[in-house]
Each structure stands twice: as structure tokens, then as C-alpha cells.
Amino acid sequence: MAKICMVGTGYVGLVSGACFADFGHEVVCVDINPRRIESLERGEIPFYEPGLGELVTRNVEAGRLRFTTELGPAVKASQVMFIGVQTPSAPSGEADLSFVMKVAQQIGRELPADEYKLVVTKSTVPVGTARKVAAVLKEHAKPTARFGVASNPEFLREGSSVEDFMRPDRVVIGVDSQEAEELMRALYRPLYLLDTPIVATTVESAELIKYASNAYLAVKISFINEISNLCEKVGADVNVVARSMGLDKRIGSKFLHAGLGYGGSCLPKDTRAIVHMAGETDESMRIISAAIAVNEERTIRAIEKLEKLTGGLKGKTVGLLGLAFKPNTDDVREAPALRIVPALRERGAIVRGCDPKAEETFLREIGDLEIVKSAYACAEGAHALVLTTEWNPYRELDLEEIKRSMKDPVFLDCRNVYDRPRMEAMGFRYDCFGR
């Protein structure tokens, strides 16, 4: 059993801290926001993530997980300090490391003079960050302080993050000493029973692995979206094309789903950051830059399809089925709906929306939108419906009821959920991507 301090109770910090506690470690999660700490102590989770509430409650009751605003005592009581704070995009695309460096300063001031401590970056950070953290720690620590730094990037998918942590494809640890490697391996020892690959490498390689992985996934998504454009022109079906491609073990089936493109807290931010990082070394990321451009065009293509279906959007009521960037989360960061709503309004449309979990977070981002409680309320009197997020409740709609309640039976399926012949046979003016 190890003693862990997790700085940050956002998505990465809270999920990682709770999962480490479930491994049997003692974990204290630290956050500067007292209201968030108070709500966590009451068992309230600040965002929607399946299974996380039960996990937190179980480990708090077992005495393995607690929350505090006081970093100093947590550092002194812990062997390993994880930095899991946000690294948002600057206007240039560069990752903003101000939160990471501020935490490093605070940890440095609290490091004891005679006990080895390991400081680990868990946040997604550019190559070279761990070295900068080490320099900040040294600047603020006592002269005799003994510490190491490591990189341990997360690969958590929103909506399935607990399972991803407990049963990962691999664990990446970037270290610069045997002592640090042994300590990191000990934290993940419960995964040995699952034969989880542990990739131990340099801190620089570990930092780049995260960016390279996310950039590649973004490239796959943009690639299949470009193929879907071609499918529409030549009469092919992108679902069949993608499925057949995915059967090739060299390619794999994941992230080959045509639609509105990628969103969320990782892929948009990380692709921009790796392009910026490469630019600082006079390298150009032409493939990744192209993937970004393709992704940004998806909203425009969706609006063009909708205008064609409706014969013009001015004065038309459009309902959006889904506001989160993906199912099983209330996260709306970089969600396609955030771009679609203003684009519809610019063309004179009246917009309403629904989502099983993301209504409040979407309203905080966009300011105002008519929110209704179900897909059927969204369809009532609407001139068009747009399926923007493939939540399970939107996959098996009573289409007869939907059609009866709409003023005009226009259905734009941005996630390729429904069958075109069936929709058209029912009398819908239907369109999708790549079919």
C-alpha cells in the first residue's frame, strides 16, 4: 500500500484518485476550491461519469479516500504526489501550464529535507514539462530535499473512465531513476493480475506518447469523415467501408465512425498542442493539421445538409437530439452542438435541444437555449430534427410518433444511427453522412 496525494479533483484527478484508492492505496485528493471539496465530502460528484459515485463512496467509507484543501499536510503524509490539474489551450494552441507550475511551486515548498518524494505529472502536458517541474521543485525546495519526477499520462475515455483505469490497454510511466520506476510499478501492481503491459520509458517519451496517441485517433476520425464525403459522391456506404477496413488487424475498427467529428476535452486540445509543439522545433505536422481542418468543416457540412433538406432555415424550428460531445457524459467541451446552435441562429432558425445529462453544462456554455425534456418534446412542432449525440434513448425512437408530432418530417442523422431506406419509406426527408 502506498500513500498518494492527488492534486486536482477534476475529471483526471478524481477518477484516478478514486481508482488508486480502490487498488488499496491511501489517497488524499486536494483542490483549492472549498465548495468542491465540501460537495465531495457529502458524496456529490461534480460531473457525470457512470460508476464514479459508487466508487468514491465505497472508498471514502473504507477510509482509503479523503478530500482536503490543504496541500502541505497531504504532501508531508504522501510518498507520491500526482499533478492532475487542467492544462487548457492558449489562443495559440499551446497548452497552458500555469496551473501545473503553480502546483509544482507549492509542492516544492512543502517537500521535507530528508525523505524521498516522487512528483508525477498526470495532466496532459507538452514534452519537457516534467523537466520544468523538476526545476521549479528544486528552486522552491530545501537544499537537502530528495525528490524525483515522473510522467504518467492518462488514457481515460469519458463515459467509461473507471473501466479504462481498472482495465487499461497499457500503463505508461516516464521515469529517470530506478527508484522512481519501482515506486510507480508498485502503484500499478494490482494490474499485474490482468497482464497489463507496463511501458517504462523516459519522461520525454511518456509525454509524447499521450499526444501522439490522441493525434492519431483524431486523424482516424477525420480520415473516415473524408472517406464519407467521397462515399456520398460515388454512391458507396461508409458504414460498410469502415467496417471492412476495421476487420484488417493492422487498422482496427475503433474511431472509424463517420459523423460530426471529434470533440471533448482531449482530442481538440491535444491536436492543437502537438502542432504548436512541433512548430517550436521547426517541424510541421501536416497530417494532424489536415485532420484538424477536416474536423472543423464537419459542422459546416451538417448545416449545408440541413438547409438542403428544409429548403432554407429562416423561421424554422430545429430540435437537437443531444448536447454533450459524446454519450454517457455531461461534458460539452468542444461539443459539435456548441457550433451548430449559433450557426443555425445565424441562418434565422429557432433552436431547441435535449440531452439526458448535459442540459445544465450546455446552458452554462451557450448562455440560453430552449431545453426540453425528451426527444418527443423536441420534435413537437419542429421543422427538423438533428441527431447530434448518439445516446441510447435516441437510438430506438418511436419514429411514427416523432413524425406525427413534427411540422415537417426532416431528420438529419449526424451519427448514422438510422437506416436510410426505412426513414424514407416512412416519409422522412432524411440525410446522414457517407451513405
Residue, then its C-alpha position, 0 to 999 in steps of 0.5 A: m500500500a502506498k500513500i498518494c496525494m492527488v492534486g486536482t479533483g477534476y475529471v483526471g484527478l478524481v477518477s484516478g484518485a478514486c481508482f488508486a484508492d480502490f487498488g488499496h492505496e491511501v489517497v488524499c485528493v486536494d483542490i483549492n476550491p472549498r465548495r468542491i471539496e465540501s460537495l465531495e465530502r457529502g458524496e456529490i460528484p461534480f460531473y457525470e461519469p457512470g460508476l464514479g459515485e459508487l466508487v468514491t463512496r465505497n472508498v471514502e467509507a473504507g477510509r482509503l479516500r479523503f478530500t482536503t484543501e490543504l496541500g502541505p499536510a497531504v504532501k508531508a503524509s504522501q510518498v507520491m504526489f500526482i499533478g492532475v490539474q487542467t492544462p487548457s489551450a492558449p489562443s495559440g494552441e499551446a497548452d497552458l501550464s500555469f496551473v501545473m507550475k503553480v502546483a509544482q511551486q507549492i509542492g516544492r515548498e512543502l517537500p521535507a529535507d530528508e525523505y524521498k518524494l516522487v512528483v508525477t505529472k498526470s495532466t496532459v502536458p507538452v514534452g519537457t514539462a516534467r523537466k520544468v517541474a523538476a526545476v521549479l521543485k528544486e528552486h522552491a525546495k530545501p537544499t537537502a530535499r530528495f525528490g524525483v519526477a515522473s510522467n504518467p499520462e492518462f488514457l481515460r475515455e469519458g463515459s467509461s473512465v473507471e473501466d479504462f483505469m481498472r482495465p487499461d490497454r497499457v500503463v505508461i510511466g516516464v521515469d529517470s531513476q530506478e527508484a522512481e520506476e519501482l515506486m510507480r510499478a508498485l502503484y500499478r501492481p494490482l494490474y499485474l493480475l490482468d497482464t497489463p503491459i507496463v511501458a517504462t520509458t523516459v519522461e520525454s517519451a511518456e509525454l509524447i506518447k499521450y499526444a501522439s496517441n490522441a493525434y492519431l485517433a483524431v486523424k482516424i476520425s477525420f480520415i473516415n469523415e473524408i472517406s464519407n464525403l467521397c462515399e456520398k459522391v460515388g454512391a458507396d456506404v461508409n458504414v460498410v467501408a469502415r467496417s471492412m477496413g476495421l476487420d484488417k488487424r493492422i487498422g482496427s475498427k475503433f474511431l472509424h465512425a463517420g459523423l460530426g467529428y471529434g470533440g471533448s476535452c482531449l482530442p481538440k486540445d491535444t491536436r492543437a498542442i502537438v502542432h504548436m509543439a512541433g512548430e517550436t522545433d521547426e517541424s510541421m505536422r501536416i497530417i494532424s493539421a489536415a485532420i484538424a481542418v477536416n474536423e472543423e468543416r464537419t459542422i459546416r457540412a451538417i448545416e449545408k445538409l440541413e438547409k438542403l433538406t428544409g429548403g432554407l432555415k429562416g423561421k424554422t424550428v430545429g430540435l437537437l437530439g443531444l448536447a454533450f460531445k459524446p454519450n454517457t457524459d455531461d461534458v460539452r467541451e468542444a461539443p459539435a452542438l456548441r457550433i451548430v446552435p449559433a450557426l443555425r441562429e445565424r441562418g434565422a432558425i429557432v433552436r431547441g435541444c435535449d440531452p439526458k445529462a448535459e442540459e445544465t453544462f450546455l446552458r452554462e456554455i451557450g448562455d440560453l437555449e430552449i431545453v426540453k425534456s425528451a426527444y418527443a418534446c423536441a420534435e413537437g412542432a419542429h421543422a427538423l430534427v438533428l441527431t447530434t449525440e448518439w445516446n441510447p434513448y435516441r437510438e430506438l425512437d418511436l419514429e411514427e410518433i416523432k413524425r406525427s408530432m413534427k411540422d415537417p418530417v426532416f431528420l438529419d442523422c449526424r451519427n448514422v444511427y438510422d437506416r436510410p431506406r426505412m426513414e424514407a419509406m416512412g416519409f422522412r426527408y432524411d440525410c446522414f453522412g457517407r451513405 
